[in-house]
Amino acid sequence: MLFLGFSAGLPLLLVFGTLSFWLREAGVERSTIGFVSWVALAYGFKWVWAPLVDRLPLPLLNRLLGRRRSWMLLSQFCIIAGLVGMALSDPQESLARFALLALGVAFASATQDIVIDAYRIESVEENLQGAMAATYMMGYRLAMIMSGAGALAIAALFDPDDAIYHQGAWMAAYLSMALMMLVGIVTTLIIREPEVTADSHTLERENRTDTLIEHQQWLPLALRRFAEGFYNAAISPFVDFISRYRWQALLILALIATYRISDVVLGVISNVFYVDMGFSKGEVATITKIYGVIMTLVGAGLGGLLMVRIGVMRTLLLGGLLAAATNLLFAMLAGVGHDVPMLTLVISIDNLSAGVATAAFIAYLSSLTNISYSATQYALFSSVMLLLPKFLGGFSGVMVDGMGYQTFFLLTTLMGMPVLVLILLAMRYIPSSGYKKHA
C-alpha cells in the first residue's frame, strides 16, 4: 500500500498545484489558472465510469493479471503517456492543448484511484483498514511531496535563470515524474489479485433482480442480459448504500462533500501565492521536502495511532478542525510576505494536520463500503469529496483578485466550520461499524 499510495499520489499535484506554479511562471493570469484547475474535476466524476472498472474485464490483461491489476496497469501507462505529452508541450504556445493533456492525466489518475481503493478495501479485513489507510496515505503524501517539492527542485536545477521562464526546466521535471510512475507499474506486477466473497444480502438482492428481469420474456434475451449486468454494476451499488443507511445517507454525503473543502480550495492557489510572495522554486521545494516530509509522516502516524486509541470519528473531528484552523497561518504569512522561517512553520503545521485528517478520512470512507461494490462505492464517496471543493477552487483566482490573499484565507477557514457540525451529527445518529466484508 505504501508503493501503491505513491503511484496514486504522484499525478495529483502535476495537474493541480505544481501545474499552477508552471502556468504562473509562464505568465498565465491567476483567474485563468483557477479555471484550468477544473481539469482535476475528473477526480470528482470518477463514480460515472467506476462501475465499468468494477465489473468489466480487460481483454487479455484480465487473464494475465486479474481484474484489479489489469486496470491498474492500463491506467498507469496512460498516466505516463499524458505526463510525457505535457512535458513536451508549452502552455505559452497552446494553453488549450496543454489543458487537454492535463485532463487526460487526471482521467487516467482518477481511474487508477478507483482500482487502488478497491484493491485496498478488498485485500484485508475491516479491522486492518485503519492501518492500510495510514500506510496508503504515507505513500500518497510522499508522492505529493515528490510531485510538488521534487518537481520544483528539478525544474529549478535545470533552470538557467530563475527570473526568466524556461519551458525546458519544466520538461525535465515532468519527464522525471513520468519515470517515477514505474514504482506503480512494478508494484502492480508484483502484488497478488485479491480474492473477494460477496455477502449473502448482496447476493440475495442481485438474484431477486436477475429473476425479475428474466421473467420479462417479452424482452429480447440480449437486452435482458444487458439489463442484469447494468443493474448489478451501475445501480445496485447505490441502492445498497441507500438501503443500508436510509436518511442518514444524506448526512454522510454532506459530510463527505464538505470535509476537505477548506484545504482543497486553498490548495488551488497556494503555489500561485508562493510565487506572488516572492518565494523561489528552490525555497518552496527545499522547505516542503525537508519539513513537509517529516510532518506528513508524523501526521500519518499520529492519525493511525489516534484511530486506534480514540476511534475513527473522533480522529475525523480533530482532523477537520486542524485542516480548517491551519489556513489562518496562510493569512498570517500573507501579511508577513517573503519570510522563509514563517513559510517553514506554515508548511510544517499544514502537512501535520493534513496527515491526521486524510488518514482518518480514508479509514472512514472504507468503513462505509460494501466489499461487493468496493470500486464503485468508494469512487462515489471520494468523488463527492472533491466535486464541491474543486468547483469552488476554480474561482479561487477570481476571489483573490477581488478580496486579496488575507481575506481569502480567512474565508477558507470559515468554509471548514460546517463540517464539524456534520461530524458531530454523524457520531450521534450513524452506527460506527462499517459494512462487513463477508457474510
Residue, then its C-alpha position, 0 to 999 in steps of 0.5 A: m500500500l505504501f508503493l501503491g499510495f505513491s503511484a496514486g499520489l504522484p499525478l495529483l499535484l502535476v495537474f493541480g498545484t505544481l501545474s499552477f506554479w508552471l502556468r504562473e511562471a509562464g505568465v498565465e493570469r491567476s483567474t485563468i489558472g483557477f479555471v484550468s484547475w477544473v481539469a482535476l474535476a475528473y477526480g470528482f466524476k470518477w463514480v460515472w465510469a467506476p462501475l465499468v472498472d468494477r465489473l468489466p474485464l480487460p481483454l487479455l490483461n484480465r487473464l494475465l493479471g486479474r481484474r484489479r491489476s489489469w486496470m491498474l496497469l492500463s491506467q498507469f501507462c496512460i498516466i505516463a503517456g499524458l505526463v510525457g505529452m505535457a512535458l513536451s508541450d508549452p502552455q505559452e504556445s497552446l494553453a488549450r492543448f496543454a489543458l487537454l493533456a492535463l485532463g487526460v492525466a487526471f482521467a487516467s489518475a482518477t481511474q487508477d484511484i478507483v482500482i487502488d481503493a478497491y484493491r485496498i478495501e478488498s485485500v484485508e479485513e475491516n479491522l486492518q483498514g485503519a492501518m492500510a489507510a495510514t500506510y496508503m496515505m504515507g505513500y500518497r503524501l510522499a508522492m505529493i511531496m515528490s510531485g510538488a517539492g521534487a518537481l520544483a527542485i528539478a525544474a529549478l536545477f535545470d533552470p538557467d535563470d530563475a527570473i526568466y521562464h524556461q519551458g525546458a526546466w519544466m520538461a525535465a521535471y515532468l519527464s522525471m515524474a513520468l519515470m517515477m510512475l514505474v514504482g506503480i507499474v512494478t508494484t502492480l506486477i508484483i502484488r497478488e489479485p485479491e480474492v473477494t466473497a460477496d455477502s449473502h444480502t448482496l447476493e440475495r438482492e442481485n438474484r431477486t433482480d436477475t429473476l425479475i428481469e428474466h421473467q420479462q420474456w417479452l424482452p429480447l434475451a440480449l437486452r435482458r442480459f444487458a439489463e442484469g449486468f447494468y443493474n448489478a454494476a451501475i445501480s445496485p451499488f447505490v441502492d445498497f448504500i441507500s438501503r443500508y443507511r436510509w436518511q442518514a445517507l444524506l448526512i454522510l454525503a454532506l459530510i463527505a462533500t464538505y470535509r476537505i473543502s477548506d484545504v482543497v480550495l486553498g490548495v488551488i492557489s497556494n503555489v500561485f501565492y508562493v510565487d506572488m510572495g516572492f518565494s523561489k522554486g528552490e525555497v518552496a521545494t527545499i522547505t516542503k521536502i525537508y519539513g513537509v516530509i517529516m510532518t506528513l509522516v508524523g501526521a500519518g502516524l499520529g492519525g493511525l495511532l489516534m484511530v486506534r486509541i480514540g476511534v475513527m470519528r473522533t480522529l475525523l473531528l480533530g482532523g477537520l478542525l486542524a485542516a480548517a484552523t491551519n489556513l489562518l497561518f496562510a493569512m498570517l504569512a500573507g501579511v508577513g510576505h517573503d519570510v522563509p522561517m514563517l513559510t517553514l512553520v506554515i508548511s510544517i503545521d499544514n502537512l501535520s494536520a493534513g496527515v491526521a485528517t486524510a488518514a482518518f478520512i480514508a479509514y472512514l470512507s472504507s468503513l462505509t463500503n460494501i466489499s461487493y461494490s468496493a470500486t464503485q462505492y468508494a469512487l462515489f464517496s471520494s468523488v463527492m469529496l472533491l466535486l464541491p471543493k474543486f468547483l469552488g477552487g476554480f474561482s479561487g483566482v477570481m476571489v483573490d483578485g477581488m478580496g486579496y490573499q488575507t481575506f481569502f484565507l480567512l474565508t477558507t477557514l470559515m468554509g471548514m466550520p460546517v463540517l464539524v457540525l456534520i461530524l458531530l451529527a454523524m457520531r450521534y445518529i450513524p452506527s460506527s461499524g462499517y459494512k462487513k466484508h463477508a457474510 
